[in-house]
Amino acid sequence: MRKKLYTILGAALSMGMVLSACSGGNQATPEQKPAEPSGTAEIPAAQKDSVLRVNIHMEPPTLHPAQATDTTSLMILKSIMEGLTRVGQDGKPQLAAAEDIKISEDLKTYTFKLRDLKWTNGDPVTAYDYEYAWKWALDPHNESEYAYQMYPILNAEKVKNKELPLDQLGVKAEDEKTLVVHLENPTPYFLELTAFATFFPVNQKATEGNKNWHAQAATYVGNGPFKLTKWEHGSQVIIEKNESYWDADTVKLTRVEMAIIEDQNTELSMFQNGELDWAGSPFSSLPTVAMPQLKQEGKMTTVPIAGTYMYKFNTKKPPFDNAKIRKAFSYAVDRQAIVENVTQGGQLPAMAYVPPTMFPENEKGVFQHHNVEEAKKLLAEGMKEAGYDKLPPITLSYNTGEAHAKIAQAIQDMWKQNLGVEVSLTNSEWKVHLEAVQEQDFQVARMAWLGDFNDAINFLELYTVPEGNNSTLWTSEPFNKLIKDSYTETDSAKRQQLMKDAEKILMDEMPIIPIYYYTYSYLKADNVKDVYMDGLGNVDLKWAYVE
């Protein structure tokens, strides 16, 4: 699912909010580096036992930094691990494990100087741990879907594609405290990338002889503001304050208890009964049927985030190997009706892929919205091209959840009413659904993308190769060329246009159906303070506390 956007050279805009307050931020240059975190002076001293109780809705599939791709795993990782930088409460990258960063004049070499740090098992955190973790992610023998985020690093893509050996990667630990990174091109969002989970360190000694070190609390070794102390699979995750964390004085929570309860109504009842301090996003979601009343009563907070809810086509499976048929199914969807009558959480209908938080004009859309006559025309043309008198059986897959089910049922009905097509529905729990999508075992599947860092390339580059997160198997050389050109374009306006032109190709060939742009809706207890959420939908508990 995952969470998560703007210009290159000069400034990378970002959005940050502490619950509802937003502010912009600038990307670091040699003269403007991440600030040293200042803490939150106005926060009172923590109570003897400051506990936050939330529900994470599903079992985290993995807590390996290089393998996590879903919002639940990434949220927990942000608490129990830490990168060289961290996105602060102002939405800007700030110094974290690194106490100093030097950037070369050509903006292509970064030298990180580490603090005196410890792993939760007492070992020192070193630059070698970062080098090891990054090389592990890029090792072609290891599975790491987000390894492509490291492609700004010199030779990273060639290493992952087995064109160069690992020792040619532009990452080198010069000593225990110094990590030098060489980039292919200037990458003004690089210090936001180094705050992301794929760039977190891994304690090599802790992994030796135990490839499943990340699957149990007893063997987990982290370096974040919290430590993993309990993981009852399918039931509960507990993290506690890490007293050996370098900035432990800033951490006010003593413990975070995360229940794993799938039913949204049960979660809401637990919140109303005082058993949870938070209900809804970003940890889980509220029952759609309850949202109108909660909103009317003024109890629910809703904030926009940079994410797109979508359906993906498997473009190698009939009948969706035909672009006109794909477009027909997209044009037959009434997105306005879905957000008004089904989701009811303030979402914006998506007539483009990249959220308007990045491309503001996308609020108006790139493709036609709910044009039934055009949809019928395209379906007839596509069926004729493919030689169909009747479409083959079609199945829409989604992961278990009340909201997903209601959306799927609504769209199933739209396809029947507008196109005369019968579609079967099937659902499975998240991990099973995700595995099926990753293995291309689907025709149409519910998925989403939330930005990982503040640049639109994070949404678009997924579709440059028919693998990994591009489970549609769609590919386009003109699209790929535009994205490739954007990597080296130093003029911000020209780079933006390259990405917008690429998006038009994506939306013309329609390997995905954007449905709506995400909002987060939640309830929180009045005594819960400073749970930080950025404009990408990422949540950080480092500064949170319970009065």
Protein Blocks (a to p, Z undefined) as FASTA:
>chain_A
ZZcjddeehiacddddehjaccddddddfklccdddebjfklccddfbdcddddehiacf
bfcfklgcbfklmmmmmmmgccfbdcdfkopacdfkbmbdcddfkopaccddddddddfk
opacdfklmmmmmmmmmmmkbccfklmmmmmpghklmmmnopacfklpccdcfblmbccd
ddfbdcfklmmmmmpmklpccdfklmgopaklmmpfklpccfbfbdcfbdcehkaccddd
dfkbfklmmpmbfbdcddddfblklmmmmmmnopafbecjfkbccdfklmmmmmmnopac
cddddddddddddfkbcfklbfklmmmmmmmpcfklmmmmmnonopacdfbfbdcklmmm
lmnopbdchifklmmmmmmmmmmmnopabdcdddddddedfklmmmmmmmmmmmmmmnop
acddddddfklmmmmmmnopafbdcdddddfbdcfklmmmmmmpgghjllnopacfklmm
mmmmmmmmmbfklmmmmmmmmmmmmmmnopaccfbdcdddddddfkbghiacdfkopacf
klgccZZ
